[in-house]
Amino acid sequence: MQSTITTKGQATIPKAIREHLGLKAGDQVKFFVHPDGSVVLLPKISVTALRGIVKAPGQAVGIEEMNEAIAAGASADMPRRGRR
């Protein structure tokens, strides 16, 4: 896909790209220039758009369960001593 730059430095974002990024009139975009010279265009997302993206845990975990998980993880990560 391509677009032509106008004398004002503006370009139209092709419809397929706008649809892929979920862009509509009035939305803002960000441009990122990578060290290799490539440029990435991403929609600017408001903080409120992120609401609900992380699901709440089903049930709270108690101290006892945390201690058991820590002990199990620590014993699994411990190097075995003795024979080589």
PDB file with SEQRES, HELIX, SHEET and CRYST1 records, atoms N, CA, C and O in Angstrom:
SEQRES   1 A   84  MET GLN SER THR ILE THR THR LYS GLY GLN ALA THR ILE          
SEQRES   2 A   84  PRO LYS ALA ILE ARG GLU HIS LEU GLY LEU LYS ALA GLY          
SEQRES   3 A   84  ASP GLN VAL LYS PHE PHE VAL HIS PRO ASP GLY SER VAL          
SEQRES   4 A   84  VAL LEU LEU PRO LYS ILE SER VAL THR ALA LEU ARG GLY          
SEQRES   5 A   84  ILE VAL LYS ALA PRO GLY GLN ALA VAL GLY ILE GLU GLU          
SEQRES   6 A   84  MET ASN GLU ALA ILE ALA ALA GLY ALA SER ALA ASP MET          
SEQRES   7 A   84  PRO ARG ARG GLY ARG ARG                                      
HELIX    1 AA1 LYS A   15  LEU A   21  1                                   7    
HELIX    2 AA2 VAL A   47  LEU A   50  5                                   4    
HELIX    3 AA3 ILE A   63  ASP A   77  1                                  15    
SHEET    1 AA1 2 VAL A  29  VAL A  33  0                                        
SHEET    2 AA1 2 VAL A  39  PRO A  43 -1                                        
CRYST1    1.000    1.000    1.000  90.00  90.00  90.00 P 1           1          
ATOM      1  N   MET A   1       0.850  -1.179   0.000  1.00  0.00           N  
ATOM      2  CA  MET A   1       0.000   0.000   0.000  1.00  0.00           C  
ATOM      3  C   MET A   1       0.889   1.232   0.000  1.00  0.00           C  
ATOM      4  O   MET A   1       2.002   1.214   0.526  1.00  0.00           O  
ATOM      5  N   GLN A   2       0.398   2.269  -0.578  1.00  0.00           N  
ATOM      6  CA  GLN A   2       1.171   3.499  -0.604  1.00  0.00           C  
ATOM      7  C   GLN A   2       0.243   4.695  -0.521  1.00  0.00           C  
ATOM      8  O   GLN A   2      -0.970   4.578  -0.699  1.00  0.00           O  
ATOM      9  N   SER A   3       0.831   5.838  -0.248  1.00  0.00           N  
ATOM     10  CA  SER A   3       0.113   7.094  -0.145  1.00  0.00           C  
ATOM     11  C   SER A   3       1.033   8.190  -0.651  1.00  0.00           C  
ATOM     12  O   SER A   3       2.254   8.047  -0.601  1.00  0.00           O  
ATOM     13  N   THR A   4       0.464   9.275  -1.133  1.00  0.00           N  
ATOM     14  CA  THR A   4       1.243  10.397  -1.650  1.00  0.00           C  
ATOM     15  C   THR A   4       1.267  11.516  -0.618  1.00  0.00           C  
ATOM     16  O   THR A   4       0.247  11.823  -0.002  1.00  0.00           O  
ATOM     17  N   ILE A   5       2.423  12.115  -0.437  1.00  0.00           N  
ATOM     18  CA  ILE A   5       2.565  13.240   0.489  1.00  0.00           C  
ATOM     19  C   ILE A   5       2.119  14.516  -0.229  1.00  0.00           C  
ATOM     20  O   ILE A   5       2.551  14.784  -1.351  1.00  0.00           O  
ATOM     21  N   THR A   6       1.264  15.294   0.414  1.00  0.00           N  
ATOM     22  CA  THR A   6       0.805  16.556  -0.176  1.00  0.00           C  
ATOM     23  C   THR A   6       1.839  17.650   0.074  1.00  0.00           C  
ATOM     24  O   THR A   6       2.816  17.438   0.791  1.00  0.00           O  
ATOM     25  N   THR A   7       1.619  18.815  -0.520  1.00  0.00           N  
ATOM     26  CA  THR A   7       2.535  19.947  -0.318  1.00  0.00           C  
ATOM     27  C   THR A   7       2.546  20.404   1.140  1.00  0.00           C  
ATOM     28  O   THR A   7       3.494  21.054   1.579  1.00  0.00           O  
ATOM     29  N   LYS A   8       1.504  20.069   1.885  1.00  0.00           N  
ATOM     30  CA  LYS A   8       1.452  20.403   3.315  1.00  0.00           C  
ATOM     31  C   LYS A   8       2.106  19.325   4.178  1.00  0.00           C  
ATOM     32  O   LYS A   8       2.119  19.441   5.404  1.00  0.00           O  
ATOM     33  N   GLY A   9       2.650  18.274   3.551  1.00  0.00           N  
ATOM     34  CA  GLY A   9       3.288  17.194   4.300  1.00  0.00           C  
ATOM     35  C   GLY A   9       2.304  16.180   4.848  1.00  0.00           C  
ATOM     36  O   GLY A   9       2.645  15.402   5.739  1.00  0.00           O  
ATOM     37  N   GLN A  10       1.090  16.180   4.327  1.00  0.00           N  
ATOM     38  CA  GLN A  10       0.075  15.241   4.807  1.00  0.00           C  
ATOM     39  C   GLN A  10      -0.034  14.043   3.886  1.00  0.00           C  
ATOM     40  O   GLN A  10       0.253  14.131   2.692  1.00  0.00           O  
ATOM     41  N   ALA A  11      -0.451  12.925   4.451  1.00  0.00           N  
ATOM     42  CA  ALA A  11      -0.684  11.709   3.674  1.00  0.00           C  
ATOM     43  C   ALA A  11      -1.967  11.060   4.171  1.00  0.00           C  
ATOM     44  O   ALA A  11      -2.304  11.163   5.351  1.00  0.00           O  
ATOM     45  N   THR A  12      -2.667  10.402   3.290  1.00  0.00           N  
ATOM     46  CA  THR A  12      -3.860   9.659   3.665  1.00  0.00           C  
ATOM     47  C   THR A  12      -3.450   8.249   4.052  1.00  0.00           C  
ATOM     48  O   THR A  12      -2.731   7.579   3.311  1.00  0.00           O  
ATOM     49  N   ILE A  13      -3.907   7.802   5.212  1.00  0.00           N  
ATOM     50  CA  ILE A  13      -3.634   6.423   5.637  1.00  0.00           C  
ATOM     51  C   ILE A  13      -4.616   5.529   4.889  1.00  0.00           C  
ATOM     52  O   ILE A  13      -5.826   5.733   4.988  1.00  0.00           O  
ATOM     53  N   PRO A  14      -4.125   4.551   4.150  1.00  0.00           N  
ATOM     54  CA  PRO A  14      -5.025   3.680   3.383  1.00  0.00           C  
ATOM     55  C   PRO A  14      -6.098   3.033   4.260  1.00  0.00           C  
ATOM     56  O   PRO A  14      -5.871   2.734   5.432  1.00  0.00           O  
ATOM     57  N   LYS A  15      -7.270   2.827   3.662  1.00  0.00           N  
ATOM     58  CA  LYS A  15      -8.423   2.302   4.387  1.00  0.00           C  
ATOM     59  C   LYS A  15      -8.109   0.984   5.089  1.00  0.00           C  
ATOM     60  O   LYS A  15      -8.511   0.789   6.236  1.00  0.00           O  
ATOM     61  N   ALA A  16      -7.400   0.081   4.425  1.00  0.00           N  
ATOM     62  CA  ALA A  16      -7.091  -1.223   5.034  1.00  0.00           C  
ATOM     63  C   ALA A  16      -6.258  -1.053   6.299  1.00  0.00           C  
ATOM     64  O   ALA A  16      -6.450  -1.788   7.267  1.00  0.00           O  
ATOM     65  N   ILE A  17      -5.333  -0.093   6.303  1.00  0.00           N  
ATOM     66  CA  ILE A  17      -4.504   0.172   7.489  1.00  0.00           C  
ATOM     67  C   ILE A  17      -5.363   0.788   8.587  1.00  0.00           C  
ATOM     68  O   ILE A  17      -5.262   0.391   9.748  1.00  0.00           O  
ATOM     69  N   ARG A  18      -6.205   1.753   8.231  1.00  0.00           N  
ATOM     70  CA  ARG A  18      -7.097   2.376   9.236  1.00  0.00           C  
ATOM     71  C   ARG A  18      -7.985   1.324   9.885  1.00  0.00           C  
ATOM     72  O   ARG A  18      -8.176   1.331  11.102  1.00  0.00           O  
ATOM     73  N   GLU A  19      -8.528   0.422   9.074  1.00  0.00           N  
ATOM     74  CA  GLU A  19      -9.394  -0.631   9.621  1.00  0.00           C  
ATOM     75  C   GLU A  19      -8.599  -1.583  10.509  1.00  0.00           C  
ATOM     76  O   GLU A  19      -9.069  -1.980  11.575  1.00  0.00           O  
ATOM     77  N   HIS A  20      -7.404  -1.946  10.071  1.00  0.00           N  
ATOM     78  CA  HIS A  20      -6.555  -2.855  10.861  1.00  0.00           C  
ATOM     79  C   HIS A  20      -6.226  -2.262  12.227  1.00  0.00           C  
ATOM     80  O   HIS A  20      -6.224  -2.972  13.232  1.00  0.00           O  
ATOM     81  N   LEU A  21      -5.944  -0.949  12.263  1.00  0.00           N  
ATOM     82  CA  LEU A  21      -5.597  -0.281  13.522  1.00  0.00           C  
ATOM     83  C   LEU A  21      -6.823   0.225  14.282  1.00  0.00           C  
ATOM     84  O   LEU A  21      -6.696   0.719  15.402  1.00  0.00           O  
ATOM     85  N   GLY A  22      -7.995   0.106  13.688  1.00  0.00           N  
ATOM     86  CA  GLY A  22      -9.213   0.582  14.342  1.00  0.00           C  
ATOM     87  C   GLY A  22      -9.275   2.095  14.424  1.00  0.00           C  
ATOM     88  O   GLY A  22      -9.837   2.643  15.372  1.00  0.00           O  
ATOM     89  N   LEU A  23      -8.699   2.781  13.436  1.00  0.00           N  
ATOM     90  CA  LEU A  23      -8.663   4.241  13.451  1.00  0.00           C  
ATOM     91  C   LEU A  23      -9.927   4.829  12.834  1.00  0.00           C  
ATOM     92  O   LEU A  23     -10.476   4.294  11.870  1.00  0.00           O  
ATOM     93  N   LYS A  24     -10.376   5.942  13.411  1.00  0.00           N  
ATOM     94  CA  LYS A  24     -11.506   6.677  12.845  1.00  0.00           C  
ATOM     95  C   LYS A  24     -11.160   8.161  12.863  1.00  0.00           C  
ATOM     96  O   LYS A  24     -10.167   8.563  13.470  1.00  0.00           O  
ATOM     97  N   ALA A  25     -11.962   8.961  12.212  1.00  0.00           N  
ATOM     98  CA  ALA A  25     -11.706  10.401  12.120  1.00  0.00           C  
ATOM     99  C   ALA A  25     -11.523  10.998  13.513  1.00  0.00           C  
ATOM    100  O   ALA A  25     -12.322  10.739  14.413  1.00  0.00           O  
ATOM    101  N   GLY A  26     -10.481  11.789  13.685  1.00  0.00           N  
ATOM    102  CA  GLY A  26     -10.211  12.444  14.970  1.00  0.00           C  
ATOM    103  C   GLY A  26      -9.234  11.684  15.852  1.00  0.00           C  
ATOM    104  O   GLY A  26      -8.705  12.251  16.808  1.00  0.00           O  
ATOM    105  N   ASP A  27      -8.983  10.409  15.552  1.00  0.00           N  
ATOM    106  CA  ASP A  27      -8.023   9.630  16.341  1.00  0.00           C  
ATOM    107  C   ASP A  27      -6.613  10.167  16.111  1.00  0.00           C  
ATOM    108  O   ASP A  27      -6.321  10.762  15.073  1.00  0.00           O  
ATOM    109  N   GLN A  28      -5.755   9.950  17.088  1.00  0.00           N  
ATOM    110  CA  GLN A  28      -4.358  10.354  16.971  1.00  0.00           C  
ATOM    111  C   GLN A  28      -3.496   9.116  16.780  1.00  0.00           C  
ATOM    112  O   GLN A  28      -3.850   8.022  17.219  1.00  0.00           O  
ATOM    113  N   VAL A  29      -2.357   9.304  16.116  1.00  0.00           N  
ATOM    114  CA  VAL A  29      -1.408   8.216  15.919  1.00  0.00           C  
ATOM    115  C   VAL A  29      -0.039   8.660  16.395  1.00  0.00           C  
ATOM    116  O   VAL A  29       0.250   9.854  16.476  1.00  0.00           O  
ATOM    117  N   LYS A  30       0.802   7.685  16.710  1.00  0.00           N  
ATOM    118  CA  LYS A  30       2.186   7.945  17.113  1.00  0.00           C  
ATOM    119  C   LYS A  30       3.105   7.316  16.084  1.00  0.00           C  
ATOM    120  O   LYS A  30       2.798   6.268  15.515  1.00  0.00           O  
ATOM    121  N   PHE A  31       4.237   7.968  15.849  1.00  0.00           N  
ATOM    122  CA  PHE A  31       5.251   7.444  14.947  1.00  0.00           C  
ATOM    123  C   PHE A  31       6.488   7.127  15.764  1.00  0.00           C  
ATOM    124  O   PHE A  31       6.912   7.930  16.595  1.00  0.00           O  
ATOM    125  N   PHE A  32       7.067   5.960  15.530  1.00  0.00           N  
ATOM    126  CA  PHE A  32       8.285   5.552  16.208  1.00  0.00           C  
ATOM    127  C   PHE A  32       9.341   5.248  15.157  1.00  0.00           C  
ATOM    128  O   PHE A  32       9.097   4.475  14.231  1.00  0.00           O  
ATOM    129  N   VAL A  33      10.521   5.858  15.299  1.00  0.00           N  
ATOM    130  CA  VAL A  33      11.630   5.595  14.382  1.00  0.00           C  
ATOM    131  C   VAL A  33      12.590   4.649  15.081  1.00  0.00           C  
ATOM    132  O   VAL A  33      13.120   4.965  16.146  1.00  0.00           O  
ATOM    133  N   HIS A  34      12.811   3.491  14.480  1.00  0.00           N  
ATOM    134  CA  HIS A  34      13.715   2.489  15.035  1.00  0.00           C  
ATOM    135  C   HIS A  34      15.152   2.772  14.597  1.00  0.00           C  
ATOM    136  O   HIS A  34      15.367   3.450  13.592  1.00  0.00           O  
ATOM    137  N   PRO A  35      16.129   2.266  15.334  1.00  0.00           N  
ATOM    138  CA  PRO A  35      17.538   2.485  14.987  1.00  0.00           C  
ATOM    139  C   PRO A  35      17.897   2.060  13.564  1.00  0.00           C  
ATOM    140  O   PRO A  35      18.799   2.633  12.954  1.00  0.00           O  
ATOM    141  N   ASP A  36      17.190   1.051  13.031  1.00  0.00           N  
ATOM    142  CA  ASP A  36      17.495   0.599  11.670  1.00  0.00           C  
ATOM    143  C   ASP A  36      16.873   1.491  10.597  1.00  0.00           C  
ATOM    144  O   ASP A  36      17.036   1.233   9.404  1.00  0.00           O  
ATOM    145  N   GLY A  37      16.158   2.546  11.018  1.00  0.00           N  
ATOM    146  CA  GLY A  37      15.563   3.483  10.076  1.00  0.00           C  
ATOM    147  C   GLY A  37      14.107   3.195   9.748  1.00  0.00           C  
ATOM    148  O   GLY A  37      13.444   4.016   9.114  1.00  0.00           O  
ATOM    149  N   SER A  38      13.598   2.039  10.169  1.00  0.00           N  
ATOM    150  CA  SER A  38      12.191   1.738   9.910  1.00  0.00           C  
ATOM    151  C   SER A  38      11.304   2.600  10.811  1.00  0.00           C  
ATOM    152  O   SER A  38      11.711   3.016  11.895  1.00  0.00           O  
ATOM    153  N   VAL A  39      10.099   2.852  10.343  1.00  0.00           N  
ATOM    154  CA  VAL A  39       9.153   3.685  11.081  1.00  0.00           C  
ATOM    155  C   VAL A  39       7.892   2.873  11.334  1.00  0.00           C  
ATOM    156  O   VAL A  39       7.405   2.164  10.453  1.00  0.00           O  
ATOM    157  N   VAL A  40       7.371   2.987  12.551  1.00  0.00           N  
ATOM    158  CA  VAL A  40       6.152   2.268  12.925  1.00  0.00           C  
ATOM    159  C   VAL A  40       5.092   3.298  13.289  1.00  0.00           C  
ATOM    160  O   VAL A  40       5.377   4.267  13.993  1.00  0.00           O  
ATOM    161  N   LEU A  41       3.881   3.091  12.815  1.00  0.00           N  
ATOM    162  CA  LEU A  41       2.748   3.952  13.128  1.00  0.00           C  
ATOM    163  C   LEU A  41       1.802   3.156  14.009  1.00  0.00           C  
ATOM    164  O   LEU A  41       1.380   2.060  13.639  1.00  0.00           O  
ATOM    165  N   LEU A  42       1.466   3.698  15.170  1.00  0.00           N  
ATOM    166  CA  LEU A  42       0.555   3.025  16.097  1.00  0.00           C  
ATOM    167  C   LEU A  42      -0.528   3.988  16.540  1.00  0.00           C  
ATOM    168  O   LEU A  42      -0.282   5.189  16.652  1.00  0.00           O  
ATOM    169  N   PRO A  43      -1.721   3.477  16.794  1.00  0.00           N  
ATOM    170  CA  PRO A  43      -2.764   4.359  17.315  1.00  0.00           C  
ATOM    171  C   PRO A  43      -2.417   4.797  18.728  1.00  0.00           C  
ATOM    172  O   PRO A  43      -1.884   4.016  19.517  1.00  0.00           O  
ATOM    173  N   LYS A  44      -2.720   6.045  19.041  1.00  0.00           N  
ATOM    174  CA  LYS A  44      -2.516   6.545  20.405  1.00  0.00           C  
ATOM    175  C   LYS A  44      -3.739   6.106  21.204  1.00  0.00           C  
ATOM    176  O   LYS A  44      -4.866   6.502  20.906  1.00  0.00           O  
ATOM    177  N   ILE A  45      -3.503   5.291  22.209  1.00  0.00           N  
ATOM    178  CA  ILE A  45      -4.596   4.732  23.010  1.00  0.00           C  
ATOM    179  C   ILE A  45      -4.684   5.474  24.333  1.00  0.00           C  
ATOM    180  O   ILE A  45      -3.678   5.666  25.015  1.00  0.00           O  
ATOM    181  N   SER A  46      -5.882   5.886  24.689  1.00  0.00           N  
ATOM    182  CA  SER A  46      -6.063   6.565  25.972  1.00  0.00           C  
ATOM    183  C   SER A  46      -6.007   5.542  27.105  1.00  0.00           C  
ATOM    184  O   SER A  46      -6.246   4.353  26.897  1.00  0.00           O  
ATOM    185  N   VAL A  47      -5.697   6.013  28.272  1.00  0.00           N  
ATOM    186  CA  VAL A  47      -5.613   5.136  29.443  1.00  0.00           C  
ATOM    187  C   VAL A  47      -6.961   4.484  29.710  1.00  0.00           C  
ATOM    188  O   VAL A  47      -7.014   3.321  30.110  1.00  0.00           O  
ATOM    189  N   THR A  48      -8.038   5.206  29.498  1.00  0.00           N  
ATOM    190  CA  THR A  48      -9.362   4.644  29.771  1.00  0.00           C  
ATOM    191  C   THR A  48      -9.683   3.489  28.824  1.00  0.00           C  
ATOM    192  O   THR A  48     -10.494   2.627  29.164  1.00  0.00           O  
ATOM    193  N   ALA A  49      -9.063   3.454  27.642  1.00  0.00           N  
ATOM    194  CA  ALA A  49      -9.297   2.349  26.710  1.00  0.00           C  
ATOM    195  C   ALA A  49      -8.705   1.045  27.239  1.00  0.00           C  
ATOM    196  O   ALA A  49      -9.096  -0.035  26.797  1.00  0.00           O  
ATOM    197  N   LEU A  50      -7.773   1.136  28.175  1.00  0.00           N  
ATOM    198  CA  LEU A  50      -7.136  -0.047  28.731  1.00  0.00           C  
ATOM    199  C   LEU A  50      -7.939  -0.677  29.868  1.00  0.00           C  
ATOM    200  O   LEU A  50      -7.613  -1.766  30.338  1.00  0.00           O  
ATOM    201  N   ARG A  51      -8.973   0.004  30.298  1.00  0.00           N  
ATOM    202  CA  ARG A  51      -9.781  -0.503  31.406  1.00  0.00           C  
ATOM    203  C   ARG A  51     -10.330  -1.887  31.076  1.00  0.00           C  
ATOM    204  O   ARG A  51     -10.908  -2.102  30.011  1.00  0.00           O  
ATOM    205  N   GLY A  52     -10.143  -2.816  32.001  1.00  0.00           N  
ATOM    206  CA  GLY A  52     -10.664  -4.162  31.849  1.00  0.00           C  
ATOM    207  C   GLY A  52      -9.766  -5.100  31.063  1.00  0.00           C  
ATOM    208  O   GLY A  52     -10.127  -6.255  30.838  1.00  0.00           O  
ATOM    209  N   ILE A  53      -8.605  -4.625  30.644  1.00  0.00           N  
ATOM    210  CA  ILE A  53      -7.717  -5.472  29.844  1.00  0.00           C  
ATOM    211  C   ILE A  53      -7.109  -6.600  30.684  1.00  0.00           C  
ATOM    212  O   ILE A  53      -6.804  -7.671  30.159  1.00  0.00           O  
ATOM    213  N   VAL A  54      -6.934  -6.361  31.979  1.00  0.00           N  
ATOM    214  CA  VAL A  54      -6.409  -7.377  32.888  1.00  0.00           C  
ATOM    215  C   VAL A  54      -7.575  -7.899  33.718  1.00  0.00           C  
ATOM    216  O   VAL A  54      -8.274  -7.139  34.389  1.00  0.00           O  
ATOM    217  N   LYS A  55      -7.762  -9.181  33.658  1.00  0.00           N  
ATOM    218  CA  LYS A  55      -8.876  -9.780  34.392  1.00  0.00           C  
ATOM    219  C   LYS A  55      -8.531  -9.918  35.875  1.00  0.00           C  
ATOM    220  O   LYS A  55      -7.394 -10.217  36.240  1.00  0.00           O  
ATOM    221  N   ALA A  56      -9.528  -9.696  36.710  1.00  0.00           N  
ATOM    222  CA  ALA A  56      -9.353  -9.841  38.149  1.00  0.00           C  
ATOM    223  C   ALA A  56      -9.223 -11.319  38.496  1.00  0.00           C  
ATOM    224  O   ALA A  56      -9.865 -12.162  37.869  1.00  0.00           O  
ATOM    225  N   PRO A  57      -8.397 -11.640  39.493  1.00  0.00           N  
ATOM    226  CA  PRO A  57      -8.272 -13.049  39.883  1.00  0.00           C  
ATOM    227  C   PRO A  57      -9.588 -13.570  40.431  1.00  0.00           C  
ATOM    228  O   PRO A  57     -10.383 -12.811  40.985  1.00  0.00           O  
ATOM    229  N   GLY A  58      -9.813 -14.860  40.277  1.00  0.00           N  
ATOM    230  CA  GLY A  58     -11.062 -15.467  40.724  1.00  0.00           C  
ATOM    231  C   GLY A  58     -11.208 -15.471  42.231  1.00  0.00           C  
ATOM    232  O   GLY A  58     -12.282 -15.184  42.759  1.00  0.00           O  
ATOM    233  N   GLN A  59     -10.127 -15.797  42.925  1.00  0.00           N  
ATOM    234  CA  GLN A  59     -10.211 -15.896  44.374  1.00  0.00           C  
ATOM    235  C   GLN A  59      -8.881 -15.443  44.961  1.00  0.00           C  
ATOM    236  O   GLN A  59      -7.818 -15.723  44.406  1.00  0.00           O  
ATOM    237  N   ALA A  60      -8.947 -14.753  46.067  1.00  0.00           N  
ATOM    238  CA  ALA A  60      -7.729 -14.279  46.726  1.00  0.00           C  
ATOM    239  C   ALA A  60      -6.921 -15.461  47.256  1.00  0.00           C  
ATOM    240  O   ALA A  60      -7.475 -16.475  47.682  1.00  0.00           O  
ATOM    241  N   VAL A  61      -5.609 -15.304  47.219  1.00  0.00           N  
ATOM    242  CA  VAL A  61      -4.717 -16.343  47.720  1.00  0.00           C  
ATOM    243  C   VAL A  61      -4.259 -15.944  49.114  1.00  0.00           C  
ATOM    244  O   VAL A  61      -3.889 -14.793  49.347  1.00  0.00           O  
ATOM    245  N   GLY A  62      -4.283 -16.892  50.034  1.00  0.00           N  
ATOM    246  CA  GLY A  62      -3.884 -16.619  51.401  1.00  0.00           C  
ATOM    247  C   GLY A  62      -2.385 -16.756  51.602  1.00  0.00           C  
ATOM    248  O   GLY A  62      -1.669 -17.251  50.731  1.00  0.00           O  
ATOM    249  N   ILE A  63      -1.923 -16.312  52.761  1.00  0.00           N  
ATOM    250  CA  ILE A  63      -0.503 -16.371  53.111  1.00  0.00           C  
ATOM    251  C   ILE A  63       0.006 -17.808  53.081  1.00  0.00           C  
ATOM    252  O   ILE A  63       1.114 -18.062  52.609  1.00  0.00           O  
ATOM    253  N   GLU A  64      -0.784 -18.739  53.575  1.00  0.00           N  
ATOM    254  CA  GLU A  64      -0.362 -20.139  53.618  1.00  0.00           C  
ATOM    255  C   GLU A  64      -0.103 -20.680  52.218  1.00  0.00           C  
ATOM    256  O   GLU A  64       0.897 -21.359  51.983  1.00  0.00           O  
ATOM    257  N   GLU A  65      -1.014 -20.376  51.284  1.00  0.00           N  
ATOM    258  CA  GLU A  65      -0.813 -20.824  49.899  1.00  0.00           C  
ATOM    259  C   GLU A  65       0.424 -20.180  49.284  1.00  0.00           C  
ATOM    260  O   GLU A  65       1.159 -20.827  48.538  1.00  0.00           O  
ATOM    261  N   MET A  66       0.654 -18.904  49.594  1.00  0.00           N  
ATOM    262  CA  MET A  66       1.844 -18.220  49.080  1.00  0.00           C  
ATOM    263  C   MET A  66       3.118 -18.875  49.611  1.00  0.00           C  
ATOM    264  O   MET A  66       4.057 -19.120  48.854  1.00  0.00           O  
ATOM    265  N   ASN A  67       3.147 -19.157  50.911  1.00  0.00           N  
ATOM    266  CA  ASN A  67       4.319 -19.792  51.513  1.00  0.00           C  
ATOM    267  C   ASN A  67       4.579 -21.176  50.913  1.00  0.00           C  
ATOM    268  O   ASN A  67       5.732 -21.543  50.683  1.00  0.00           O  
ATOM    269  N   GLU A  68       3.519 -21.943  50.660  1.00  0.00           N  
ATOM    270  CA  GLU A  68       3.671 -23.262  50.051  1.00  0.00           C  
ATOM    271  C   GLU A  68       4.242 -23.143  48.638  1.00  0.00           C  
ATOM    272  O   GLU A  68       5.109 -23.925  48.250  1.00  0.00           O  
ATOM    273  N   ALA A  69       3.755 -22.163  47.867  1.00  0.00           N  
ATOM    274  CA  ALA A  69       4.247 -21.972  46.500  1.00  0.00           C  
ATOM    275  C   ALA A  69       5.714 -21.541  46.514  1.00  0.00           C  
ATOM    276  O   ALA A  69       6.499 -21.982  45.674  1.00  0.00           O  
ATOM    277  N   ILE A  70       6.078 -20.696  47.449  1.00  0.00           N  
ATOM    278  CA  ILE A  70       7.472 -20.249  47.566  1.00  0.00           C  
ATOM    279  C   ILE A  70       8.372 -21.427  47.916  1.00  0.00           C  
ATOM    280  O   ILE A  70       9.438 -21.600  47.326  1.00  0.00           O  
ATOM    281  N   ALA A  71       7.937 -22.238  48.881  1.00  0.00           N  
ATOM    282  CA  ALA A  71       8.731 -23.395  49.294  1.00  0.00           C  
ATOM    283  C   ALA A  71       8.879 -24.388  48.146  1.00  0.00           C  
ATOM    284  O   ALA A  71       9.964 -24.931  47.939  1.00  0.00           O  
ATOM    285  N   ALA A  72       7.819 -24.630  47.408  1.00  0.00           N  
ATOM    286  CA  ALA A  72       7.877 -25.565  46.279  1.00  0.00           C  
ATOM    287  C   ALA A  72       8.806 -25.038  45.198  1.00  0.00           C  
ATOM    288  O   ALA A  72       9.586 -25.800  44.626  1.00  0.00           O  
ATOM    289  N   GLY A  73       8.732 -23.751  44.912  1.00  0.00           N  
ATOM    290  CA  GLY A  73       9.603 -23.158  43.901  1.00  0.00           C  
ATOM    291  C   GLY A  73      11.051 -23.159  44.326  1.00  0.00           C  
ATOM    292  O   GLY A  73      11.940 -23.411  43.513  1.00  0.00           O  
ATOM    293  N   ALA A  74      11.299 -22.879  45.599  1.00  0.00           N  
ATOM    294  CA  ALA A  74      12.671 -22.841  46.102  1.00  0.00           C  
ATOM    295  C   ALA A  74      13.292 -24.231  46.069  1.00  0.00           C  
ATOM    296  O   ALA A  74      14.462 -24.377  45.714  1.00  0.00           O  
ATOM    297  N   SER A  75      12.526 -25.247  46.432  1.00  0.00           N  
ATOM    298  CA  SER A  75      13.097 -26.591  46.437  1.00  0.00           C  
ATOM    299  C   SER A  75      13.333 -27.092  45.009  1.00  0.00           C  
ATOM    300  O   SER A  75      14.260 -27.869  44.780  1.00  0.00           O  
ATOM    301  N   ALA A  76      12.531 -26.673  44.069  1.00  0.00           N  
ATOM    302  CA  ALA A  76      12.706 -27.078  42.669  1.00  0.00           C  
ATOM    303  C   ALA A  76      13.917 -26.399  42.045  1.00  0.00           C  
ATOM    304  O   ALA A  76      14.546 -26.967  41.152  1.00  0.00           O  
ATOM    305  N   ASP A  77      14.257 -25.188  42.498  1.00  0.00           N  
ATOM    306  CA  ASP A  77      15.371 -24.422  41.935  1.00  0.00           C  
ATOM    307  C   ASP A  77      16.696 -24.714  42.623  1.00  0.00           C  
ATOM    308  O   ASP A  77      17.747 -24.305  42.129  1.00  0.00           O  
ATOM    309  N   MET A  78      16.668 -25.405  43.742  1.00  0.00           N  
ATOM    310  CA  MET A  78      17.905 -25.672  44.485  1.00  0.00           C  
ATOM    311  C   MET A  78      18.792 -26.632  43.716  1.00  0.00           C  
ATOM    312  O   MET A  78      18.307 -27.666  43.256  1.00  0.00           O  
ATOM    313  N   PRO A  79      20.090 -26.325  43.557  1.00  0.00           N  
ATOM    314  CA  PRO A  79      20.974 -27.281  42.876  1.00  0.00           C  
ATOM    315  C   PRO A  79      21.147 -28.514  43.761  1.00  0.00           C  
ATOM    316  O   PRO A  79      21.215 -28.417  44.986  1.00  0.00           O  
ATOM    317  N   ARG A  80      21.216 -29.646  43.123  1.00  0.00           N  
ATOM    318  CA  ARG A  80      21.386 -30.898  43.880  1.00  0.00           C  
ATOM    319  C   ARG A  80      22.830 -31.024  44.279  1.00  0.00           C  
ATOM    320  O   ARG A  80      23.733 -30.793  43.475  1.00  0.00           O  
ATOM    321  N   ARG A  81      23.048 -31.391  45.524  1.00  0.00           N  
ATOM    322  CA  ARG A  81      24.419 -31.572  46.023  1.00  0.00           C  
ATOM    323  C   ARG A  81      24.719 -33.052  46.148  1.00  0.00           C  
ATOM    324  O   ARG A  81      23.817 -33.880  46.275  1.00  0.00           O  
ATOM    325  N   GLY A  82      25.925 -33.350  46.111  1.00  0.00           N  
ATOM    326  CA  GLY A  82      26.290 -34.769  46.268  1.00  0.00           C  
ATOM    327  C   GLY A  82      26.985 -35.272  45.027  1.00  0.00           C  
ATOM    328  O   GLY A  82      28.004 -34.721  44.611  1.00  0.00           O  
ATOM    329  N   ARG A  83      26.432 -36.329  44.427  1.00  0.00           N  
ATOM    330  CA  ARG A  83      27.089 -36.949  43.272  1.00  0.00           C  
ATOM    331  C   ARG A  83      27.137 -36.017  42.082  1.00  0.00           C  
ATOM    332  O   ARG A  83      26.248 -35.192  41.869  1.00  0.00           O  
ATOM    333  N   ARG A  84      28.207 -36.173  41.310  1.00  0.00           N  
ATOM    334  CA  ARG A  84      28.343 -35.415  40.062  1.00  0.00           C  
ATOM    335  C   ARG A  84      28.477 -36.331  38.914  1.00  0.00           C  
ATOM    336  O   ARG A  84      28.603 -35.880  37.775  1.00  0.00           O  
TER     337      ARG A  84                                                      
END                                                                             
